[in-house]
Amino acid sequence: MFQPSMEVTQQAPKTGVKSLTGFVLTGPQKGVILCVLLGLMYLRLYRRKRSQDKICSHCGTRNPPHQTNCKQCSAPLFHK
C-alpha cells in the first residue's frame, strides 16, 4: 500500500478582484475608520446637547432645555 508522493511544481496563481481605484482597505483599517466616524458623531451630538442646555445665572447650574426654572435654586432660566 505504498503510494508515490506527488510534487507540486507549480502553484495556481491567486485570482483576486482588482480594485478600480487601486485603493483597498483591509479589515482593521475599516474598523478604525468606523470607530473614528462613530466617535466624531458622538462628539457632535454631545456638543449639540451641551449648547442647548440652559445655565442658571444665579447659581451656575446646567439645566435641561425643557425646564423653565433652575432645579437647584428655582430661579427662572433664560435663553442665552
Jmol script that loads the backbone (N, CA, C; Angstrom):
load data "model"
ATOM      1  N   MET A   1       0.820  -1.176   0.000  1.00  0.00           N
ATOM      2  CA  MET A   1       0.000   0.000   0.000  1.00  0.00           C
ATOM      3  C   MET A   1       0.872   1.250   0.000  1.00  0.00           C
ATOM      4  N   PHE A   2       1.906   1.180  -0.750  1.00  0.00           N
ATOM      5  CA  PHE A   2       2.788   2.332  -0.889  1.00  0.00           C
ATOM      6  C   PHE A   2       2.326   3.177  -2.065  1.00  0.00           C
ATOM      7  N   GLN A   3       2.084   4.462  -1.793  1.00  0.00           N
ATOM      8  CA  GLN A   3       1.683   5.366  -2.863  1.00  0.00           C
ATOM      9  C   GLN A   3       2.798   6.373  -3.101  1.00  0.00           C
ATOM     10  N   PRO A   4       3.135   6.605  -4.326  1.00  0.00           N
ATOM     11  CA  PRO A   4       4.184   7.595  -4.596  1.00  0.00           C
ATOM     12  C   PRO A   4       3.675   9.005  -4.272  1.00  0.00           C
ATOM     13  N   SER A   5       4.554   9.807  -3.705  1.00  0.00           N
ATOM     14  CA  SER A   5       4.159  11.171  -3.350  1.00  0.00           C
ATOM     15  C   SER A   5       4.161  12.051  -4.591  1.00  0.00           C
ATOM     16  N   MET A   6       3.262  12.989  -4.581  1.00  0.00           N
ATOM     17  CA  MET A   6       3.165  13.901  -5.717  1.00  0.00           C
ATOM     18  C   MET A   6       3.865  15.204  -5.363  1.00  0.00           C
ATOM     19  N   GLU A   7       4.559  15.741  -6.295  1.00  0.00           N
ATOM     20  CA  GLU A   7       5.205  17.033  -6.096  1.00  0.00           C
ATOM     21  C   GLU A   7       4.406  18.104  -6.815  1.00  0.00           C
ATOM     22  N   VAL A   8       4.220  19.171  -6.122  1.00  0.00           N
ATOM     23  CA  VAL A   8       3.544  20.302  -6.745  1.00  0.00           C
ATOM     24  C   VAL A   8       4.642  21.216  -7.266  1.00  0.00           C
ATOM     25  N   THR A   9       4.758  21.266  -8.547  1.00  0.00           N
ATOM     26  CA  THR A   9       5.830  22.071  -9.132  1.00  0.00           C
ATOM     27  C   THR A   9       5.373  23.489  -9.411  1.00  0.00           C
ATOM     28  N   GLN A  10       4.110  23.660  -9.578  1.00  0.00           N
ATOM     29  CA  GLN A  10       3.624  24.990  -9.900  1.00  0.00           C
ATOM     30  C   GLN A  10       2.324  25.225  -9.137  1.00  0.00           C
ATOM     31  N   GLN A  11       2.303  26.329  -8.395  1.00  0.00           N
ATOM     32  CA  GLN A  11       1.090  26.656  -7.659  1.00  0.00           C
ATOM     33  C   GLN A  11       0.200  27.526  -8.528  1.00  0.00           C
ATOM     34  N   ALA A  12      -1.063  27.333  -8.357  1.00  0.00           N
ATOM     35  CA  ALA A  12      -2.016  28.108  -9.144  1.00  0.00           C
ATOM     36  C   ALA A  12      -1.943  29.574  -8.731  1.00  0.00           C
ATOM     37  N   PRO A  13      -1.955  30.479  -9.670  1.00  0.00           N
ATOM     38  CA  PRO A  13      -1.919  31.905  -9.316  1.00  0.00           C
ATOM     39  C   PRO A  13      -3.223  32.321  -8.633  1.00  0.00           C
ATOM     40  N   LYS A  14      -3.074  33.196  -7.661  1.00  0.00           N
ATOM     41  CA  LYS A  14      -4.253  33.668  -6.937  1.00  0.00           C
ATOM     42  C   LYS A  14      -5.007  34.655  -7.820  1.00  0.00           C
ATOM     43  N   THR A  15      -6.254  34.390  -7.974  1.00  0.00           N
ATOM     44  CA  THR A  15      -7.076  35.289  -8.777  1.00  0.00           C
ATOM     45  C   THR A  15      -7.873  36.165  -7.824  1.00  0.00           C
ATOM     46  N   GLY A  16      -7.479  37.395  -7.716  1.00  0.00           N
ATOM     47  CA  GLY A  16      -8.170  38.335  -6.844  1.00  0.00           C
ATOM     48  C   GLY A  16      -8.846  39.404  -7.676  1.00  0.00           C
ATOM     49  N   VAL A  17      -9.836  39.988  -7.095  1.00  0.00           N
ATOM     50  CA  VAL A  17     -10.546  41.057  -7.781  1.00  0.00           C
ATOM     51  C   VAL A  17      -9.735  42.331  -7.616  1.00  0.00           C
ATOM     52  N   LYS A  18      -9.422  42.961  -8.701  1.00  0.00           N
ATOM     53  CA  LYS A  18      -8.663  44.202  -8.636  1.00  0.00           C
ATOM     54  C   LYS A  18      -9.615  45.366  -8.400  1.00  0.00           C
ATOM     55  N   SER A  19      -9.150  46.296  -7.596  1.00  0.00           N
ATOM     56  CA  SER A  19      -9.947  47.477  -7.316  1.00  0.00           C
ATOM     57  C   SER A  19      -9.852  48.437  -8.495  1.00  0.00           C
ATOM     58  N   LEU A  20     -10.943  49.086  -8.789  1.00  0.00           N
ATOM     59  CA  LEU A  20     -10.946  50.043  -9.890  1.00  0.00           C
ATOM     60  C   LEU A  20     -10.083  51.260  -9.581  1.00  0.00           C
ATOM     61  N   THR A  21     -10.059  51.656  -8.310  1.00  0.00           N
ATOM     62  CA  THR A  21      -9.273  52.828  -7.930  1.00  0.00           C
ATOM     63  C   THR A  21      -7.858  52.466  -7.527  1.00  0.00           C
ATOM     64  N   GLY A  22      -7.603  51.201  -7.270  1.00  0.00           N
ATOM     65  CA  GLY A  22      -6.285  50.788  -6.811  1.00  0.00           C
ATOM     66  C   GLY A  22      -6.097  50.968  -5.317  1.00  0.00           C
ATOM     67  N   PHE A  23      -7.147  51.307  -4.588  1.00  0.00           N
ATOM     68  CA  PHE A  23      -7.077  51.548  -3.153  1.00  0.00           C
ATOM     69  C   PHE A  23      -7.982  50.550  -2.456  1.00  0.00           C
ATOM     70  N   VAL A  24      -7.405  49.688  -1.625  1.00  0.00           N
ATOM     71  CA  VAL A  24      -8.168  48.639  -0.957  1.00  0.00           C
ATOM     72  C   VAL A  24      -7.959  48.778   0.548  1.00  0.00           C
ATOM     73  N   LEU A  25      -9.045  48.740   1.305  1.00  0.00           N
ATOM     74  CA  LEU A  25      -8.963  48.803   2.764  1.00  0.00           C
ATOM     75  C   LEU A  25      -9.035  47.397   3.340  1.00  0.00           C
ATOM     76  N   THR A  26      -8.186  47.138   4.325  1.00  0.00           N
ATOM     77  CA  THR A  26      -8.217  45.843   4.999  1.00  0.00           C
ATOM     78  C   THR A  26      -9.234  45.900   6.142  1.00  0.00           C
ATOM     79  N   GLY A  27      -9.453  44.772   6.784  1.00  0.00           N
ATOM     80  CA  GLY A  27     -10.418  44.697   7.878  1.00  0.00           C
ATOM     81  C   GLY A  27     -10.107  45.625   9.036  1.00  0.00           C
ATOM     82  N   PRO A  28      -8.871  45.607   9.570  1.00  0.00           N
ATOM     83  CA  PRO A  28      -8.562  46.516  10.684  1.00  0.00           C
ATOM     84  C   PRO A  28      -8.672  47.995  10.300  1.00  0.00           C
ATOM     85  N   GLN A  29      -8.324  48.328   9.070  1.00  0.00           N
ATOM     86  CA  GLN A  29      -8.446  49.720   8.633  1.00  0.00           C
ATOM     87  C   GLN A  29      -9.906  50.153   8.604  1.00  0.00           C
ATOM     88  N   LYS A  30     -10.774  49.268   8.157  1.00  0.00           N
ATOM     89  CA  LYS A  30     -12.204  49.579   8.141  1.00  0.00           C
ATOM     90  C   LYS A  30     -12.724  49.764   9.563  1.00  0.00           C
ATOM     91  N   GLY A  31     -12.254  48.925  10.484  1.00  0.00           N
ATOM     92  CA  GLY A  31     -12.678  49.040  11.882  1.00  0.00           C
ATOM     93  C   GLY A  31     -12.247  50.355  12.503  1.00  0.00           C
ATOM     94  N   VAL A  32     -11.013  50.768  12.222  1.00  0.00           N
ATOM     95  CA  VAL A  32     -10.512  52.031  12.770  1.00  0.00           C
ATOM     96  C   VAL A  32     -11.304  53.203  12.198  1.00  0.00           C
ATOM     97  N   ILE A  33     -11.556  53.184  10.904  1.00  0.00           N
ATOM     98  CA  ILE A  33     -12.324  54.268  10.278  1.00  0.00           C
ATOM     99  C   ILE A  33     -13.737  54.323  10.858  1.00  0.00           C
ATOM    100  N   LEU A  34     -14.349  53.168  11.077  1.00  0.00           N
ATOM    101  CA  LEU A  34     -15.688  53.117  11.658  1.00  0.00           C
ATOM    102  C   LEU A  34     -15.692  53.689  13.076  1.00  0.00           C
ATOM    103  N   CYS A  35     -14.691  53.327  13.880  1.00  0.00           N
ATOM    104  CA  CYS A  35     -14.608  53.844  15.252  1.00  0.00           C
ATOM    105  C   CYS A  35     -14.405  55.356  15.263  1.00  0.00           C
ATOM    106  N   VAL A  36     -13.573  55.858  14.369  1.00  0.00           N
ATOM    107  CA  VAL A  36     -13.339  57.303  14.297  1.00  0.00           C
ATOM    108  C   VAL A  36     -14.625  58.028  13.900  1.00  0.00           C
ATOM    109  N   LEU A  37     -15.335  57.501  12.913  1.00  0.00           N
ATOM    110  CA  LEU A  37     -16.583  58.139  12.484  1.00  0.00           C
ATOM    111  C   LEU A  37     -17.637  58.117  13.591  1.00  0.00           C
ATOM    112  N   LEU A  38     -17.754  56.995  14.295  1.00  0.00           N
ATOM    113  CA  LEU A  38     -18.713  56.924  15.401  1.00  0.00           C
ATOM    114  C   LEU A  38     -18.327  57.882  16.524  1.00  0.00           C
ATOM    115  N   GLY A  39     -17.036  58.001  16.795  1.00  0.00           N
ATOM    116  CA  GLY A  39     -16.573  58.944  17.810  1.00  0.00           C
ATOM    117  C   GLY A  39     -16.886  60.382  17.439  1.00  0.00           C
ATOM    118  N   LEU A  40     -16.688  60.733  16.168  1.00  0.00           N
ATOM    119  CA  LEU A  40     -16.999  62.088  15.717  1.00  0.00           C
ATOM    120  C   LEU A  40     -18.494  62.377  15.792  1.00  0.00           C
ATOM    121  N   MET A  41     -19.308  61.389  15.451  1.00  0.00           N
ATOM    122  CA  MET A  41     -20.758  61.579  15.535  1.00  0.00           C
ATOM    123  C   MET A  41     -21.203  61.764  16.986  1.00  0.00           C
ATOM    124  N   TYR A  42     -20.621  60.971  17.904  1.00  0.00           N
ATOM    125  CA  TYR A  42     -20.968  61.105  19.318  1.00  0.00           C
ATOM    126  C   TYR A  42     -20.533  62.471  19.843  1.00  0.00           C
ATOM    127  N   LEU A  43     -19.332  62.905  19.459  1.00  0.00           N
ATOM    128  CA  LEU A  43     -18.836  64.206  19.902  1.00  0.00           C
ATOM    129  C   LEU A  43     -19.733  65.333  19.395  1.00  0.00           C
ATOM    130  N   ARG A  44     -20.208  65.214  18.174  1.00  0.00           N
ATOM    131  CA  ARG A  44     -21.106  66.220  17.601  1.00  0.00           C
ATOM    132  C   ARG A  44     -22.422  66.277  18.374  1.00  0.00           C
ATOM    133  N   LEU A  45     -22.990  65.113  18.679  1.00  0.00           N
ATOM    134  CA  LEU A  45     -24.236  65.084  19.450  1.00  0.00           C
ATOM    135  C   LEU A  45     -24.037  65.629  20.865  1.00  0.00           C
ATOM    136  N   TYR A  46     -22.905  65.298  21.478  1.00  0.00           N
ATOM    137  CA  TYR A  46     -22.612  65.756  22.837  1.00  0.00           C
ATOM    138  C   TYR A  46     -22.487  67.284  22.873  1.00  0.00           C
ATOM    139  N   ARG A  47     -21.759  67.849  21.921  1.00  0.00           N
ATOM    140  CA  ARG A  47     -21.587  69.299  21.874  1.00  0.00           C
ATOM    141  C   ARG A  47     -22.908  70.003  21.579  1.00  0.00           C
ATOM    142  N   ARG A  48     -23.735  69.397  20.725  1.00  0.00           N
ATOM    143  CA  ARG A  48     -25.028  69.990  20.406  1.00  0.00           C
ATOM    144  C   ARG A  48     -25.934  70.000  21.637  1.00  0.00           C
ATOM    145  N   LYS A  49     -25.905  68.900  22.390  1.00  0.00           N
ATOM    146  CA  LYS A  49     -26.719  68.822  23.606  1.00  0.00           C
ATOM    147  C   LYS A  49     -26.251  69.850  24.633  1.00  0.00           C
ATOM    148  N   ARG A  50     -24.934  70.000  24.776  1.00  0.00           N
ATOM    149  CA  ARG A  50     -24.398  70.958  25.745  1.00  0.00           C
ATOM    150  C   ARG A  50     -24.746  72.394  25.372  1.00  0.00           C
ATOM    151  N   SER A  51     -24.803  72.682  24.072  1.00  0.00           N
ATOM    152  CA  SER A  51     -25.110  74.052  23.663  1.00  0.00           C
ATOM    153  C   SER A  51     -26.577  74.390  23.891  1.00  0.00           C
ATOM    154  N   GLN A  52     -27.451  73.396  23.934  1.00  0.00           N
ATOM    155  CA  GLN A  52     -28.877  73.643  24.145  1.00  0.00           C
ATOM    156  C   GLN A  52     -29.248  73.702  25.622  1.00  0.00           C
ATOM    157  N   ASP A  53     -28.356  73.258  26.505  1.00  0.00           N
ATOM    158  CA  ASP A  53     -28.650  73.313  27.935  1.00  0.00           C
ATOM    159  C   ASP A  53     -28.716  74.769  28.399  1.00  0.00           C
ATOM    160  N   LYS A  54     -29.543  75.013  29.394  1.00  0.00           N
ATOM    161  CA  LYS A  54     -29.666  76.354  29.964  1.00  0.00           C
ATOM    162  C   LYS A  54     -28.846  76.409  31.247  1.00  0.00           C
ATOM    163  N   ILE A  55     -28.064  77.464  31.395  1.00  0.00           N
ATOM    164  CA  ILE A  55     -27.237  77.644  32.586  1.00  0.00           C
ATOM    165  C   ILE A  55     -27.883  78.722  33.449  1.00  0.00           C
ATOM    166  N   CYS A  56     -28.045  78.404  34.704  1.00  0.00           N
ATOM    167  CA  CYS A  56     -28.676  79.329  35.642  1.00  0.00           C
ATOM    168  C   CYS A  56     -27.742  80.512  35.898  1.00  0.00           C
ATOM    169  N   SER A  57     -28.282  81.734  35.779  1.00  0.00           N
ATOM    170  CA  SER A  57     -27.461  82.923  36.028  1.00  0.00           C
ATOM    171  C   SER A  57     -27.257  83.155  37.525  1.00  0.00           C
ATOM    172  N   HIS A  58     -28.076  82.514  38.350  1.00  0.00           N
ATOM    173  CA  HIS A  58     -27.991  82.716  39.792  1.00  0.00           C
ATOM    174  C   HIS A  58     -26.955  81.791  40.432  1.00  0.00           C
ATOM    175  N   CYS A  59     -27.042  80.478  40.148  1.00  0.00           N
ATOM    176  CA  CYS A  59     -26.137  79.527  40.810  1.00  0.00           C
ATOM    177  C   CYS A  59     -25.158  78.854  39.848  1.00  0.00           C
ATOM    178  N   GLY A  60     -25.357  79.006  38.531  1.00  0.00           N
ATOM    179  CA  GLY A  60     -24.430  78.430  37.553  1.00  0.00           C
ATOM    180  C   GLY A  60     -24.668  76.967  37.246  1.00  0.00           C
ATOM    181  N   THR A  61     -25.793  76.413  37.654  1.00  0.00           N
ATOM    182  CA  THR A  61     -26.098  75.006  37.412  1.00  0.00           C
ATOM    183  C   THR A  61     -26.602  74.817  35.986  1.00  0.00           C
ATOM    184  N   ARG A  62     -26.161  73.743  35.337  1.00  0.00           N
ATOM    185  CA  ARG A  62     -26.612  73.416  33.981  1.00  0.00           C
ATOM    186  C   ARG A  62     -27.944  72.677  34.084  1.00  0.00           C
ATOM    187  N   ASN A  63     -28.934  73.128  33.304  1.00  0.00           N
ATOM    188  CA  ASN A  63     -30.284  72.568  33.343  1.00  0.00           C
ATOM    189  C   ASN A  63     -30.696  72.094  31.956  1.00  0.00           C
ATOM    190  N   PRO A  64     -31.598  71.102  31.872  1.00  0.00           N
ATOM    191  CA  PRO A  64     -32.096  70.652  30.567  1.00  0.00           C
ATOM    192  C   PRO A  64     -32.857  71.776  29.860  1.00  0.00           C
ATOM    193  N   PRO A  65     -32.934  71.733  28.524  1.00  0.00           N
ATOM    194  CA  PRO A  65     -33.573  72.827  27.784  1.00  0.00           C
ATOM    195  C   PRO A  65     -35.084  72.918  27.979  1.00  0.00           C
ATOM    196  N   HIS A  66     -35.729  71.856  28.471  1.00  0.00           N
ATOM    197  CA  HIS A  66     -37.185  71.891  28.616  1.00  0.00           C
ATOM    198  C   HIS A  66     -37.637  72.537  29.925  1.00  0.00           C
ATOM    199  N   GLN A  67     -36.722  72.800  30.846  1.00  0.00           N
ATOM    200  CA  GLN A  67     -37.116  73.378  32.131  1.00  0.00           C
ATOM    201  C   GLN A  67     -37.160  74.901  32.046  1.00  0.00           C
ATOM    202  N   THR A  68     -38.058  75.497  32.825  1.00  0.00           N
ATOM    203  CA  THR A  68     -38.154  76.956  32.858  1.00  0.00           C
ATOM    204  C   THR A  68     -37.539  77.530  34.122  1.00  0.00           C
ATOM    205  N   ASN A  69     -37.432  76.716  35.187  1.00  0.00           N
ATOM    206  CA  ASN A  69     -36.816  77.156  36.434  1.00  0.00           C
ATOM    207  C   ASN A  69     -35.654  76.235  36.779  1.00  0.00           C
ATOM    208  N   CYS A  70     -34.674  76.779  37.479  1.00  0.00           N
ATOM    209  CA  CYS A  70     -33.496  76.009  37.882  1.00  0.00           C
ATOM    210  C   CYS A  70     -33.907  74.905  38.850  1.00  0.00           C
ATOM    211  N   LYS A  71     -33.325  73.723  38.680  1.00  0.00           N
ATOM    212  CA  LYS A  71     -33.698  72.612  39.557  1.00  0.00           C
ATOM    213  C   LYS A  71     -33.022  72.696  40.920  1.00  0.00           C
ATOM    214  N   GLN A  72     -32.021  73.582  41.076  1.00  0.00           N
ATOM    215  CA  GLN A  72     -31.336  73.695  42.357  1.00  0.00           C
ATOM    216  C   GLN A  72     -31.843  74.888  43.176  1.00  0.00           C
ATOM    217  N   CYS A  73     -31.990  76.048  42.512  1.00  0.00           N
ATOM    218  CA  CYS A  73     -32.370  77.240  43.279  1.00  0.00           C
ATOM    219  C   CYS A  73     -33.716  77.829  42.855  1.00  0.00           C
ATOM    220  N   SER A  74     -34.396  77.237  41.884  1.00  0.00           N
ATOM    221  CA  SER A  74     -35.721  77.653  41.399  1.00  0.00           C
ATOM    222  C   SER A  74     -35.743  79.038  40.769  1.00  0.00           C
ATOM    223  N   ALA A  75     -34.609  79.557  40.377  1.00  0.00           N
ATOM    224  CA  ALA A  75     -34.565  80.848  39.678  1.00  0.00           C
ATOM    225  C   ALA A  75     -35.027  80.646  38.238  1.00  0.00           C
ATOM    226  N   PRO A  76     -35.636  81.659  37.625  1.00  0.00           N
ATOM    227  CA  PRO A  76     -36.074  81.499  36.230  1.00  0.00           C
ATOM    228  C   PRO A  76     -34.875  81.388  35.286  1.00  0.00           C
ATOM    229  N   LEU A  77     -35.033  80.531  34.274  1.00  0.00           N
ATOM    230  CA  LEU A  77     -33.971  80.330  33.290  1.00  0.00           C
ATOM    231  C   LEU A  77     -34.307  81.094  32.021  1.00  0.00           C
ATOM    232  N   PHE A  78     -33.305  81.743  31.444  1.00  0.00           N
ATOM    233  CA  PHE A  78     -33.485  82.489  30.210  1.00  0.00           C
ATOM    234  C   PHE A  78     -32.560  81.931  29.152  1.00  0.00           C
ATOM    235  N   HIS A  79     -32.913  82.168  27.889  1.00  0.00           N
ATOM    236  CA  HIS A  79     -32.030  81.765  26.796  1.00  0.00           C
ATOM    237  C   HIS A  79     -30.812  82.673  26.793  1.00  0.00           C
ATOM    238  N   LYS A  80     -29.778  82.221  26.135  1.00  0.00           N
ATOM    239  CA  LYS A  80     -28.516  82.973  26.100  1.00  0.00           C
ATOM    240  C   LYS A  80     -28.669  84.309  25.440  1.00  0.00           C
TER     241      LYS A  80
END
end "model"
wireframe off; spacefill off
backbone 0.3
color backbone group
